[in-house]
Amino acid sequence: MNRLLTRAVFLLPVLAFALGCNEESQIADNTGLVATQAHLQYGFEGRSIAIEFNGTKCFDARLSDSVPLSGPLAIFETRLPRGTNKLKASWKLVSDPLASSHQDSTSFVLGNEDKYFLGIGLVNDSLRVTISNSGFLYI
């Protein structure tokens, strides 16, 4: 009886782990893609903005010229490969249809975390990227 109880106690955590593994998490690991949440944080107010990661357009919107009291201007989710990624942004002032478009690009590296948060900002027509694995605190 003791031996049976010992086996049951040993097998319960193994069984719980096996049942906890779902097909979605296994697919995500096999593809090498990681969930990424992008936050447009500052500098894009009043602009039409398009964001590409590794040559694929992931976001395209006209942003308000008002600045939020707390939080980012926009948030979107995507899946990106681990390793080096290229971010390209192009933007134009919404209030001036004759204004020329601007663009900039930068590279960043994603490691082995389960999820990443990218803070994307624009300063003097140059992109700034902040990478976090725990999200951003907006007050």
HUQUIRA-V549721 format. One record per residue. RES is the residue in one letter. PHI is phi as a letter, one per 30 degrees, with the letter a starting at -180 (* if undefined). BURIAL is b if it has 9 or more other C-alpha atoms within 8 Angstrom, else e. Layout:
RES;PHI;BURIAL + RES;PHI;BURIAL
This chain:
M;*;e + N;d;e + R;d;e + L;d;e + L;d;e + T;d;e + R;d;e + A;d;e + V;d;e + F;d;e + L;d;e + L;e;e + P;d;e + V;d;e + L;d;e + A;d;e + F;d;e + A;d;e + L;d;e + G;d;e + C;d;e + N;c;e + E;d;e + E;d;e + S;d;e + Q;d;b + I;d;e + A;e;b + D;d;e + N;d;e + T;d;e + G;i;e + L;c;b + V;b;b + A;d;b + T;b;b + Q;c;b + A;c;b + H;c;b + L;d;b + Q;c;b + Y;a;b + G;j;e + F;c;b + E;e;b + G;i;b + R;b;b + S;d;b + I;b;b + A;b;b + I;c;b + E;b;b + F;c;b + N;h;e + G;i;e + T;c;e + K;d;b + C;c;b + F;a;b + D;a;b + A;a;e + R;c;b + L;c;b + S;d;e + D;d;e + S;d;e + V;c;e + P;d;e + L;d;e + S;a;e + G;j;e + P;d;b + L;d;b + A;a;e + I;b;b + F;b;e + E;c;e + T;a;b + R;b;e + L;b;b + P;d;b + R;d;b + G;j;e + T;d;b + N;b;b + K;c;b + L;c;b + K;b;b + A;b;b + S;b;b + W;b;b + K;a;b + L;d;b + V;d;b + S;d;e + D;b;e + P;d;e + L;c;e + A;d;e + S;d;e + S;d;e + H;b;e + Q;a;b + D;a;b + S;b;b + T;a;e + S;c;e + F;b;b + V;c;e + L;c;b + G;c;e + N;c;e + E;d;e + D;d;e + K;a;b + Y;b;b + F;b;b + L;c;b + G;c;b + I;c;b + G;b;b + L;b;b + V;b;e + N;h;e + D;i;e + S;b;e + L;d;b + R;b;b + V;b;b + T;c;e + I;c;e + S;b;b + N;c;e + S;b;e + G;i;e + F;c;e + L;c;e + Y;c;e + I;c;e
